Amino acid sequence: MRRVFNVVLLGLMIATAVITYNLKHEAEVVANRVARLHANIAKEREEIALLKTEWSLLSQPSRLQALVEKYKDHFQLEPFSASQVATLDQIPKRPETEPPEATTLAAAAEAVAAN
């Protein structure tokens, strides 16, 4: 009886060791994945900051003015005037149209019956 009890305890100990090893391995895999995700997030944030810096450099008014002057003949750009701005009263209203007929099951049945 004692021998059977010792064999059962030994089996439990081996099963517990295998389960513990598997849990440790899975935790390491997940920890590595989380570390990779954190590294990717940091990389993306750095890239976003770089793109924001590049955008601010490209959209500087002095740079844009120099480009306008350089390509003035090609694009034939002219200064914007206040007379080009329209008020809401000057915008023509959309012509009123009748709403389309309702396409219901009853209307379809009536159309079929009429034909």
N, C-alpha and C positions, 0 to 999 in steps of 0.2 A: 504494500500500500504506500509505503513511504517512497519507494522507488518511482512509482507512477506519479506521485505528487511532485517529486523532483524533476521528472521529465516534463511534466506540464509547466512547471515554473521555468524551466530552461527554454521551452518553446515560447512561452510568453515573453521572456527576456529577449530572445532572438527576434520575435515579431515586433516588439517595441523598438529595438535597435534599428530594424529595417524601416519602420514608420518614421522614426526620428531622422534617419538619414534622408529619406525622401522629402520630408518637410523642410529640412535644411537646404537641400538642393533646390527645391522649388522657391524658397525664400531668396536664395542667391540669384536665381534666374530673374525673379521679379525685381530685385534690387538693381541688377544690372540694367534691366529695361528702364526702370525709373531714372537711373543715372544717365542713360542715353537720351531719354526724353528731356531731362533738365538741360543737358548739353545742347540739344537741338533748339530748345526754347531760347537759351542764351545766344546761340548763333543767330536765330531769326531776329531777336531783339537788336542785336548788333547790326544786322543787315538793314533793319528798319531805320535805325538811327542814321546809318550811312546814307540811305536813300533820302531821308528827310533833309540831311545836310546838303546833298547834291541838288535836291529840288530847290532849297532856299538859295543856293548859288545860281542855279539856272534861271530863277524867276526874279533876280534883282532888277529893279527898274533901270539902272544905268546900263546893264548888259542888254536888256530888251530894247532900250532906246538906241544903242549902238547898232543892233541888228536891224532895226527899222530904218535907220539912216543908210546902212550898207545896202539893203535890198529895196530901197525906196522905188527905184526904177522898175525892178522886176515885178513887185507886187502892186505897184501903183497905189500905195496907201495914202490916204488923206486924213487930216485931223478930224476928229469927231466934233460935230457942232450941235448946239442946243436945239436947232430947228429940226434935227433928225428924230427927236423924241416926240412920240405921239401920246396923247391923253386917251383915256378909256372912251371918251365920247367920239373920238376920231376913228376908232376901230369899228368896222362894219359888223352888224349883228348877223348871226347865222340865220339863214332863211328857215322859217318854220315848215316842217314837213309833218304829214299825218303819220301817226304811229302805225307800224305794220300790224296786219290782222293777227289776232291771237291764234296760235296754232295749238289748239287743244284737241283732245281725242274727240270731243263732241263736234267741233268745227270740221275735223277731218272726216268724220262720219257723214256730216251733212253734205260736204263737198262730193263724196263718193256717191251718196244717194241722189244728188242733183244730176250727176252725169249718168 
